[in-house]
Every structure is written in structure tokens, then in C-alpha cells.
Amino acid sequence: MADVFPVSWFRQEAQEMVLDFLGNMPVPVEDKKQALIEWADRAGVTLTAEMVEAVTGLPAGEV
């Protein structure tokens, strides 16, 4: 799923763009979370509950 991002987005500075992009994607919240997990891993960013909530609109433990 991480292949939806341009290569230039796999860096910490692109975090806000990634969160906005995923939050607006018309896909199931599970897919959004999976893409976020893959992006964070490739970008070297620590995934947080707040990031999951920003993308899915649900508390991190519910997705």
C-alpha cells in the first residue's frame, strides 16, 4: 500500500502531507492504517496513536 506515495515523501518532513493525504483517501480505515504503518517504517518515523487517529478518525486501538 505504501506504493501510493511519491518516493520524495519517505522522509520525516513529509509527515503532515502523508497524514492529510491518507485522511482524505476514500478507502477503508484498515487500509489507511496499513499504508501509514508502511510509510512510517520506510521513512524512519515512530508511529504514534495520534497519527493513526488523524488518518482514520478513530482511536488507535479500534483500528
Secondary structure, DSSP 4 states (H G I P E B T S, - for coil): -GGGS-GGG-SGGGHHHHHHHHHH-SS-HHHHHHHHHHHHHHHT----HHHHHHHHSS-GGG-
